[in-house]
């Protein structure tokens, strides 16, 4: 199913991030990740603004929901979250930042 080989070990996030970007080659998938990340920011902002912590589970569902649709239906690969949860979460936010800066296209 995956178009690239899953790796089991990375010595650093700097080593992981090129692999992460390779797993996000599909434009629609990157767009879905971006939308999910914006949704996370919005849900966290609502939780703070309304002092209603029920928004936080929605943030998780929104972030992962959009990302996983991108992987399963567009990338046709297994999300890196399953093997590298910390680096994958970091990769989500670095890619989000790179998209905002124009370093990664959407």
HELIX and SHEET records of a PDB file:
HELIX    1   1 UNK A   13  UNK A   22  1                                  10    
HELIX    2   2 UNK A   27  UNK A   50  1                                  24    
HELIX    3   3 UNK A   54  UNK A   69  1                                  16    
HELIX    4   4 UNK A   70  UNK A   75  3                                   6    
HELIX    5   5 UNK A   80  UNK A   82  5                                   3    
HELIX    6   6 UNK A   85  UNK A  100  1                                  16    
END                                                                             
